[in-house]
């Protein structure tokens, strides 16, 4: 009998062993085995991709568009992206040299980290933040440096908070506003202060703006690249998943100076080759004719935002009113549970799935992330179940 070895884990890359599995997926896996679960955990629109966008893909398949594209993406798509940023934000990007189409923003984030970081380079990352930020930094050989944002400031980061963490090894600042998981936004005044900080320390800024089209209450998103002097030092990441309900299409892009985009393209050439042509065709249609559908979805998210914010406030779980994305981040410390305990016990007792704040960094402890990218009826029922849980299970 051949004896099984038990040392395979030790043979894996230390970088892979250094990162934990996603704290989000754990609760999805548990919920998938239960019945009658209402999920407020999924960071995904509950809308179907608008028909005109789907139809463009169908037409493309009928015409036989099934081949590879240029590594950087279809020229027509890059031109539409450049036009969009010129019209919306006054940014001037060269479609031939400054834009790379990627397989979602996730690939773009991975590429930018591998293109920029040498072993030991430090990246300032305001927390709470998207779960991939720290992991991608580690996998690229860098060192993520968490900078806690405070609920008292509605989770907006300040230069003073960043200054405390700058060292000679600090190379980049990674920001994501509107923010996942908190729903926080940064005003133009806020971002100008961050821009001055980046210039002072000669930092590269990676700005994840995937939720840029999802803002509420008259607050318009401010593109970081549009700030004076920032386009050259900024790598902007965006895509179509959230604003156009295209999560499964896996289509995103990166904008930056020629040197940054060329380096990212070099990695992309060897690891991904190109984004799927069908998704690129659909993205062209989204940029050309998708705005009216996107605005309808945003208006519906806004209705849900008011409902869920009022619901948590009335049941005594404090939270600030989110101004962007489709998340709310209530404080559950008054219940006596940790974030993980609250999420697990609520799922068991009331069949409501949400994500513990600790999945988004240490300073997310004491909070839970709830997505309102689900129907009004489901949000109302989930709030009733959470209120019942608080009455019967509070420690």
Protein Blocks (a to p, Z undefined) as FASTA:
>chain_A
ZZddfklmmmpcfklmmpccdfklmmmmmmmmpghiacfkbccdfbdcdfklmmmmmmmm
mnopabccdfkbpfklmmmmmmmmmmmnopacdfklmcccdehjklmmmmmmmmmpcghi
acdddddddfklmmmmmmnopacddddddfkloopacfklmmmmgcfklmbdcddddddf
kopacdfklmmmmmmmmmmnopacdddfklmmmcgehiacddfklpghklmmpccdddfk
lmnopmknopadddddfklmmmmmmmmmmmnopacfklmmmmmmmmmmmmmmmmmmmmmm
mmmmmmmmmmmmmnopacdddfehjbdcddfklnopafklmmmmmmmmnopacddfklno
jklgoiacddfbbcfklmmmmmmmmmmmmmmmcZZ
